[in-house]
Amino acid sequence: MTVEELRARHGELLRDRRVVDHLDPARAPAGRAAGGHPAGRYHTWTQVACEPVRTRLVRLADVRDRPAAYRRDHLHDLQRTLDALQPEVLHLARAAGWAVATPVLAGVFPTGTLDGLSVPVPGRGVLVLVNSGLLDLVAAVLKIMTCALPNYGTPPLLTSEQASYALAEAVNAYLYGNGAVEARPLPELSGQRPALVGLMLRRATQFVIAHEVGHVLAGHLVGARRWTDPHTPVGALDAQSVGWSREHEADRIAAMIMLRSLDGLAPRELDVHEPCLVGAVLLVLFLHEVVDRLAEERGLVVPFAGSHPPPVRRIQSLVEHLADQARTPRALDLAADVATWLEDQLGGVREWFRLADEVRI
Ligand SMILES: [Zn+2]
């Protein structure tokens, strides 16, 4: 019953902040989100980023100029993902020897931060708010990456130029879209790509939840300080500030919980799954680093900046921990590829942003 009470609190929060009235599944048919995307969608890979330059720039500028409305069907789909993933996290925590006595519910919310926000609900448990923008960003980036890198199928489905624009659109939507805007959806994947993207997306989202569960398990929220940030997409929001050393600890607990999911795999499976897991976990922090950097360059406020250690420090600390805990020799290779690819793409993204700055609609 308590989790249902947390769900009711989540619904209340969405209503109070005028995000949506409810996430009632009965009124939001599954699968409508992509088809109903306001900017249409790409149907084939050759269409991606191949419209006239002006059309593409206007689409970027439009997100910045006109605040989009939150779409209930979209948020409902994201909530369904969280509902499917959260029990796995709690199950893995139990398998790792941590009993989660406090009821926890992960709820989708436009928080504007790549970190989950724990909202204690007295007498009921902890509501973990996961940014709608984060879920969209990670999904888009994974899709673009697997289609742009030759590792996942040759020839790649996207050229480097196409990938640059697609990535610029995804990051633009994250930075300027208030957790309401998705980049124009890419075509469906085929071959080995959908399984890889699906797996890494699941792992990346689980890491965000597991980090917050880590705070609950380690008792960090007892005696935490309240941190209010007025600059989220929906105005002032409260989070719990626990200090940087405890943030590192929550990262390590989350990694430990996640690695338990590999227990019992045969060596050949482990060779495939461990690099994916490590890559997905670090992807969240790589993206954190990239969007923080771009936000700073563009003079945008990053909500709750400073509540966690800088992403670079978290990456360093977690890489050391993962290198120590990993069971396969190439466990960190995929993460290194992801980091290199993102870094290589940044120049292109900056250039699209600069051009979009000059557009007058
Ligand atoms: Zn934290």
Residues whose N, C-alpha, C, O or C-beta is under 5 A from the ligand:
A	BS01	ZN	E247 A250
